[in-house]
Protein backbone atom coordinates (compact mmCIF):
# COMPACT_ATOMS: atom_id res chain seq x y z
CA UNK A 1 0.00 0.00 0.00
CA UNK A 2 2.82 2.40 0.81
CA UNK A 3 4.41 1.73 -2.57
CA UNK A 4 1.25 2.80 -4.39
CA UNK A 5 1.01 5.98 -2.33
CA UNK A 6 4.61 6.81 -3.16
CA UNK A 7 3.96 6.21 -6.86
CA UNK A 8 1.00 8.59 -6.78
CA UNK A 9 3.29 11.27 -5.32
CA UNK A 10 5.70 10.76 -8.21
CA UNK A 11 3.02 10.70 -10.91
CA UNK A 12 0.90 13.62 -9.63
CA UNK A 13 3.21 16.37 -10.99
CA UNK A 14 2.94 14.86 -14.47
CA UNK A 15 -0.86 15.14 -14.57
CA UNK A 16 -2.70 18.26 -15.67
CA UNK A 17 -4.10 20.09 -12.69
CA UNK A 18 -6.52 22.94 -12.18
CA UNK A 19 -4.16 24.31 -9.52
CA UNK A 20 -0.55 25.43 -9.34
CA UNK A 21 2.16 23.92 -7.10
CA UNK A 22 1.82 20.34 -8.35
CA UNK A 23 5.56 19.86 -8.06
CA UNK A 24 5.30 20.15 -4.28
CA UNK A 25 4.30 16.48 -4.40
CA UNK A 26 7.93 15.69 -5.25
CA UNK A 27 9.04 17.40 -2.05
CA UNK A 28 6.44 15.44 -0.11
CA UNK A 29 7.83 12.27 -1.72
CA UNK A 30 11.32 13.31 -0.60
CA UNK A 31 10.16 13.69 3.01
CA UNK A 32 8.42 10.32 2.77
CA UNK A 33 11.56 8.65 1.36
CA UNK A 34 13.64 10.20 4.13
CA UNK A 35 11.15 8.89 6.73
CA UNK A 36 11.47 5.38 5.26
CA UNK A 37 15.27 5.67 5.39
CA UNK A 38 15.16 6.72 9.05
CA UNK A 39 12.84 3.81 9.79
CA UNK A 40 15.25 1.35 8.20
CA UNK A 41 18.28 2.88 9.94
CA UNK A 42 16.63 3.06 13.36
CA UNK A 43 19.16 1.02 15.35
CA UNK A 44 22.15 2.35 13.42
CA UNK A 45 21.19 5.96 14.15
CA UNK A 46 20.61 5.30 17.85
CA UNK A 47 23.86 3.32 18.14
CA UNK A 48 25.80 6.26 16.73
CA UNK A 49 24.02 9.16 18.43
CA UNK A 50 22.85 7.69 21.77
CA UNK A 51 20.42 10.62 21.84
CA UNK A 52 17.66 9.88 19.34
CA UNK A 53 16.64 6.99 17.15
CA UNK A 54 15.65 6.63 13.55
CA UNK A 55 12.10 6.10 14.76
CA UNK A 56 12.06 9.61 16.22
CA UNK A 57 13.51 11.08 13.04
CA UNK A 58 10.97 9.11 10.99
CA UNK A 59 8.13 10.86 12.78
CA UNK A 60 9.74 14.26 12.28
CA UNK A 61 10.18 13.60 8.55
CA UNK A 62 6.59 12.34 8.24
CA UNK A 63 5.33 15.45 10.04
CA UNK A 64 7.36 17.58 7.64
CA UNK A 65 5.66 15.83 4.71
CA UNK A 66 2.28 16.62 6.25
CA UNK A 67 3.28 20.23 6.77
CA UNK A 68 4.38 20.47 3.13
CA UNK A 69 0.98 19.26 1.93
CA UNK A 70 -0.73 21.93 4.04
CA UNK A 71 1.73 24.53 2.72
CA UNK A 72 1.00 23.49 -0.86
CA UNK A 73 -2.75 23.75 -0.29
CA UNK A 74 -2.37 27.20 1.25
CA UNK A 75 -0.16 28.59 -1.53
CA UNK A 76 -1.69 27.01 -4.62
CA UNK A 77 -3.71 29.09 -7.03
CA UNK A 78 -6.28 28.13 -9.64
CA UNK A 79 -4.98 28.00 -13.17
CA UNK A 80 -6.90 29.72 -15.91
CA UNK A 81 -8.83 27.21 -18.02
CA UNK A 82 -7.48 26.72 -21.52
CA UNK A 83 -10.18 27.15 -24.10
CA UNK A 84 -9.90 25.49 -27.47
CA UNK A 85 -10.86 27.79 -30.35
CA UNK A 86 -12.89 26.17 -33.12
QUIWOKA-V214147 format. One record per residue. RES is the residue in three letters. PHI is phi in whole degrees, -180 to 180 (none if undefined). PSI is psi in whole degrees, 0 to 359 (NA if undefined). Layout:
res=RES phi=PHI psi=PSI
res=RES phi=PHI psi=PSI
//
This chain:
res=UNK phi=none psi=319
res=UNK phi=-65 psi=326
res=UNK phi=-63 psi=317
res=UNK phi=-65 psi=322
res=UNK phi=-63 psi=318
res=UNK phi=-65 psi=321
res=UNK phi=-65 psi=322
res=UNK phi=-61 psi=320
res=UNK phi=-64 psi=327
res=UNK phi=-79 psi=329
res=UNK phi=-84 psi=329
res=UNK phi=-51 psi=317
res=UNK phi=-66 psi=341
res=UNK phi=-83 psi=343
res=UNK phi=-86 psi=150
res=UNK phi=-71 psi=136
res=UNK phi=-128 psi=154
res=UNK phi=-83 psi=356
res=UNK phi=-127 psi=157
res=UNK phi=-80 psi=179
res=UNK phi=71 psi=26
res=UNK phi=-64 psi=333
res=UNK phi=-74 psi=350
res=UNK phi=-63 psi=338
res=UNK phi=-62 psi=330
res=UNK phi=-68 psi=324
res=UNK phi=-69 psi=319
res=UNK phi=-61 psi=318
res=UNK phi=-61 psi=319
res=UNK phi=-60 psi=316
res=UNK phi=-62 psi=319
res=UNK phi=-63 psi=314
res=UNK phi=-62 psi=320
res=UNK phi=-64 psi=321
res=UNK phi=-63 psi=319
res=UNK phi=-65 psi=322
res=UNK phi=-62 psi=313
res=UNK phi=-60 psi=322
res=UNK phi=-63 psi=317
res=UNK phi=-70 psi=330
res=UNK phi=-100 psi=23
res=UNK phi=-51 psi=301
res=UNK phi=-66 psi=321
res=UNK phi=-60 psi=314
res=UNK phi=-64 psi=315
res=UNK phi=-66 psi=322
res=UNK phi=-63 psi=330
res=UNK phi=-96 psi=341
res=UNK phi=-107 psi=327
res=UNK phi=56 psi=18
res=UNK phi=-121 psi=312
res=UNK phi=-140 psi=162
res=UNK phi=-110 psi=171
res=UNK phi=-64 psi=330
res=UNK phi=-62 psi=317
res=UNK phi=-63 psi=314
res=UNK phi=-65 psi=327
res=UNK phi=-59 psi=315
res=UNK phi=-67 psi=324
res=UNK phi=-67 psi=319
res=UNK phi=-68 psi=320
res=UNK phi=-65 psi=320
res=UNK phi=-65 psi=324
res=UNK phi=-65 psi=322
res=UNK phi=-63 psi=317
res=UNK phi=-63 psi=318
res=UNK phi=-60 psi=318
res=UNK phi=-65 psi=326
res=UNK phi=-65 psi=314
res=UNK phi=-62 psi=320
res=UNK phi=-62 psi=315
res=UNK phi=-60 psi=315
res=UNK phi=-64 psi=326
res=UNK phi=-74 psi=325
res=UNK phi=-96 psi=347
res=UNK phi=-69 psi=156
res=UNK phi=-134 psi=148
res=UNK phi=-67 psi=142
res=UNK phi=-92 psi=147
res=UNK phi=-68 psi=135
res=UNK phi=-67 psi=143
res=UNK phi=-96 psi=117
res=UNK phi=-94 psi=142
res=UNK phi=-99 psi=122
res=UNK phi=-81 psi=137
res=UNK phi=-103 psi=NA
//
